[in-house]
Amino acid sequence: MEYDYRETMKLANQLCFPLYAAARNVTGLYTPWLKPLGLTYTQYVVFLVLWEKDAVPVSEIGERLMLDNGTLSPLLKKMEQAGYVERRRSAEDDRVVLITLTEKGRALQEQAKDIPQKAAGCIDLPPEKARALYTLLYELLEKRGYHMK
């Protein structure tokens, strides 16, 4: 049997497409709750990192979120202009820029506290399938060099 590239070129045979479409769909679920707060999904995940641990180096935020500096720098600048974060040089190493929440940034956590539960309620998967998907996705990411801190 001869290899038929046309079969591999069908959209239905691409693993990347359902991952891409599902990611867009799921992140889009957050819009009704983030928009009133004036946040994008990417800003929201930056806040999730900072609400876990404050005074985080820019490089660590980039690693955790798999974002490059070209994406992260303008995002952090906009968050700083909005009064949510401050950028400052590390006292130990002035090459390291730390991102610290302001009072306004910390207060936003209270306003956003119900978002994870609301979004999870919109994902129509039984808990065991959602957990299996979560595990598979992180397994895929780990094979690509990503490790959750």
C-alpha positions in Angstrom: 0.0 0.0 0.0 1.4 3.3 -1.0 1.5 6.3 1.3 -1.2 8.8 0.5 -0.3 12.3 1.9 -3.8 13.5 1.1 -5.1 11.4 3.9 -2.7 13.0 6.4 -3.5 16.4 5.1 -7.2 16.2 6.1 -8.3 18.5 8.9 -10.1 15.7 10.6 -6.8 13.8 10.9 -4.9 16.6 12.7 -4.3 16.4 16.4 -3.4 20.0 16.5 -6.8 21.2 15.3 -9.0 19.9 18.1 -6.4 21.1 20.6 -6.4 24.5 19.1 -10.2 24.7 18.8 -10.8 23.4 22.3 -8.3 25.8 23.8 -10.0 28.8 22.0 -13.4 27.6 23.1 -12.4 27.1 26.7 -10.5 30.3 27.1 -13.5 32.1 25.4 -15.7 30.8 28.3 -13.9 33.2 30.6 -14.8 36.4 28.6 -18.1 37.1 30.3 -16.4 37.2 33.7 -13.1 38.8 32.7 -14.6 41.6 30.5 -16.3 43.4 33.4 -13.0 43.3 35.3 -11.3 44.8 32.2 -9.0 41.7 31.8 -8.0 39.5 29.0 -7.5 35.8 29.5 -3.7 36.2 29.3 -3.8 38.9 32.0 -5.9 36.7 34.1 -3.4 33.8 34.0 -0.6 36.3 34.9 -2.7 37.2 38.0 -3.1 33.5 38.8 0.7 33.2 39.0 1.0 36.4 41.1 -1.8 35.5 43.5 0.0 32.2 44.2 3.3 34.0 44.9 4.0 37.7 44.8 7.3 39.3 43.7 7.9 36.9 40.8 10.7 37.4 38.3 9.4 38.2 34.8 11.3 35.1 33.5 9.5 32.8 35.9 6.1 34.2 34.8 7.1 33.6 31.2 8.2 30.0 32.0 5.1 29.2 34.0 2.8 30.5 31.2 4.9 29.5 28.3 5.0 33.1 27.1 7.9 34.9 25.4 9.2 38.3 26.5 7.7 39.9 23.3 4.2 38.9 24.6 4.8 39.3 28.3 6.5 42.7 28.4 3.7 44.7 26.8 1.1 42.8 28.9 2.9 43.6 32.1 3.4 47.2 31.1 -0.4 47.5 30.5 -1.1 45.9 33.9 1.3 48.3 35.5 -0.4 51.3 33.8 -3.7 50.0 35.1 -2.2 50.1 38.7 -2.3 46.3 39.3 1.4 45.5 39.4 4.7 47.2 39.9 8.0 46.3 38.2 11.2 46.6 40.2 14.7 45.4 40.0 15.8 42.6 42.4 18.0 43.8 45.3 20.1 40.6 44.9 20.5 40.8 41.1 19.6 44.0 39.2 19.3 42.1 36.0 16.2 40.4 37.4 12.9 42.3 37.2 10.3 41.4 39.8 6.6 41.8 39.3 4.8 42.7 42.5 1.1 43.1 43.1 -0.2 46.4 44.2 -3.2 46.7 46.7 -5.4 47.1 43.6 -4.0 43.9 42.1 -4.5 41.9 45.4 -8.0 43.2 45.7 -8.8 42.0 42.2 -8.5 38.4 43.5 -11.6 38.8 45.6 -13.5 40.0 42.5 -12.3 37.1 40.5 -12.6 34.4 43.1 -15.7 32.7 41.5 -14.3 32.6 38.0 -12.7 29.1 38.1 -15.8 27.5 39.5 -18.1 29.3 37.0 -15.8 28.3 34.0 -15.5 24.7 35.2 -19.3 24.6 35.3 -19.4 25.4 31.6 -17.2 22.5 30.6 -19.6 19.7 29.9 -17.4 16.7 30.9 -17.8 14.3 33.7 -15.2 14.9 36.5 -13.2 11.7 35.7 -12.9 12.7 32.0 -12.0 16.3 32.8 -9.2 14.9 35.1 -8.0 12.5 32.4 -7.9 15.3 29.9 -6.0 17.5 32.4 -3.5 14.7 32.9 -3.0 14.0 29.2 -2.5 17.7 28.4 0.1 18.1 31.1 1.8 14.9 29.9 2.0 16.3 26.4 3.4 19.6 27.7 6.0 17.8 29.8 7.2 15.9 26.8 7.7 19.3 25.2 9.8 20.5 28.1 7.2 22.3 30.2 7.1 21.6 34.0 4.6 23.0 36.3 6.3 24.8 39.3 
